[in-house]
Amino acid sequence: MTYAANVDGNQGEIVRVLRLAGYTVQVLNQVKDGCPDLLVGAYGRNILLEVKNPEQDPCKRVLNDAEAKWHRTWRGQVAVVETPEEAIKVVRAVLERGRSACS
C-alpha cells in the first residue's frame, strides 16, 4: 500500500486551513498502528486529529480496528474530524478547556 492510499482526500485542505489559522501541523499517516492522522500544535498544546472524509459512505468513515484500539487506549486528547471547520472547532475547544482549567 502506498502512502497516498492512506490519506483521506480532505486532509490536505484541513492541514491548509489549520496552518492558515496559525497552528503548526505534523502529518502522522506513516506512523500506522491506528495513530491519528494529524498532530496540531497550538499555543503550547498538542492536539491529535483523526481525519475522515465526509464524501465517503458513512460505513467507511468509522474507525478501523487499529484506530478504534488506539483511541480506546490513548490517555490523552484525540478527536475525529471531517471538515476544516470541525478541525478548527476542536482546536479552539481544547485551547478553551486549557484556559478555563487554569483560572
Beta strands, then each sheet from edge to edge (+ up, - down):
strand 1: 24-27
strand 2: 38-42
strand 3: 45-51
strand 4: 79-81
sheet 1: 1+ 2- 3+ 4+
end
